[in-house]
């Protein structure tokens, strides 16, 4: 198991949400470089979707009291 997969598992075990995505042949934070890599835009769409879903999650309201 990679460090990344272990971290994702730890987050889920603690009750958090995690989605590990591996984008082969990409540099660190490639999502910030849409002019250099065509994969940046779809990656940012997936990130935005994950965040939007997490913010709608009712468990967040329950945890906040």
Secondary structure, DSSP 4 states (H G I P E B T S, - for coil): --HHHHHHHHHHHTT--------TT--TTGGG-TTT-THHHHHHHHHHHHHHHHHH-HHHHHHH-
